């Protein structure tokens, strides 16, 4: 009789656990990153993410390795790119035009840069003295101008841009742009 009572009690406990098992799997799946995501991301950093080219020239290849053909070459450093995939020490990048290729990780830097992308075609953007639409205008930036991004708060980004003043002297302008008018920053991304 003791044996039957023990089995019946264990049977009920097993059924109760079995009924909760789908919830346990669901909670585990939501809280732990899948193994395939860790295996496909050797750096452990989030994908996608933005970076810049570190040196010049840089060969961009059609595959992740030096045995692959060169697709194109970057002739300047500091070009913003988006890292969309990782394989060992190679990073698949996408440029502002949407073209993709592979670069060795040592040829990329974590420095943030971007391109001015006005919401209006062929428009210019005001570089403002502070993060406010009412702030003084420091410069007018044309579409496609490369800027260095210092920080973003989800709405505004502090940037610096090099250019020439009216007397044809090289100068650097610093100020704020709406985050949505930059390629090189995700919507609502915050960093400093």
Secondary structure, DSSP 4 states (H G I P E B T S, - for coil): -HHHHHHHHHHHHHHHHHHHHHHHHHHHHHHS--HHHHHT-TT---SSEEEEE-SSSEEEESSSSTTSPEEEEE-SS--EEEEEEEETTEEEEE-TTS-EEEEEGGGEE---EEEE--SSTT-EEEEESSSSTTSPEEEEEETT-EEEEEEEESSEEEEEEEEE-TTS-EEEEEEEEEGGGEETS-TT-EE-
